[in-house]
Amino acid sequence: MIYTVTLNTAVDRILHINGELTRKHNNKIQNAHFDIGGKATHVSVVLSSLSIENIAMGFIGSINKDVLVHLLEAKGVKCDFIEQESCSIRESLVLIDESGKGSYMITEKGFPIENKTYEKLLAKLKSTIKENDIVIFAGSPPEGIDGEKYKRILEIIKEQKGKVIIDATGEYLKAAIPLKPMMIKPNEFEFQELIGKSLNTLADYVREIHGLLESGIEYVVVSLGRKGSLVGHQHRIYQVSPPNITEVNDTGCGDVFVGGIIAKLSQNSSLEDTFRFATALSASKATHWGSSDFSLVQAKELEPEVQIKLIGRDEYVVL
Ligand code: TA6
């Protein structure tokens, strides 16, 4: 079974603004809608769209839980969240204007997690996760879950012999590394923060990715936005370049990318098929207004345009 865990769920409010967003100006909204927020939830959407069984877990607030659960269920996602009384799921504002420079994302903090709610999650994971289950943690944990508590959650998955996938940042990503997750997917900034220095050349990235692979992480994937990604697996590193598309909303592309990877890995696809699909799906997401919208048909059409190149050791040494 595949479980996605969103510790700080969100409802995205997508605001499409006429023209370019401008200070000291009445920026008119052309249209607005609510969408699924929170990162691991988006992974569930991808899996469900492909009829891959999965369950969305994490924390939700009792006050507006139905908004998110209805959005997820409408996309075929099964939910099993832990509810905290008298709390509201946070709202993330996604502002999309017509500048072509990418979206603005403005996120609320989310409600702080009480100790008893945290303990409920530990107990649920202990009783649910079985050997070889894949458990994806994506998104920033809320107040009440520090690096230590996050690590304890991941330890439970490891004790149950589950496979951990991490798309997190800062202290949380750092806390996960000693537990050797099956995959990490930082973006270039999160990766540099993890390594603790700035990386300026492809050779710098390659060296650090190799280091993490050697420490026992099976897949080290660094997403590079419009430039695609670097994928490290079994002593090899690949450069994956995305197809050309007209972007309307980049919010959620990274989450859909992770969803595509997990979907294909769970079907034992080859590395090439996995990253071709995930990259095409993420590109399809970028052409859609919603933060959880994409088209499987469009992704199929875009797949041949994805380029995957093995980076040879000699090649990166001379760069
Ligand atoms: O990646 C997009 C997204 O999942 C949005 O849907 C939004 O809710 C946000 O990220 C949450 O990110 P955070 O890092 O605050 O958990």
Residues whose N, C-alpha, C, O or C-beta is under 5 A from the ligand:
A	BS01	TA6	N8 A10 D12 I36 G37 G38 K39 S92 T107 G139 S140 T251 G252 D255 S291
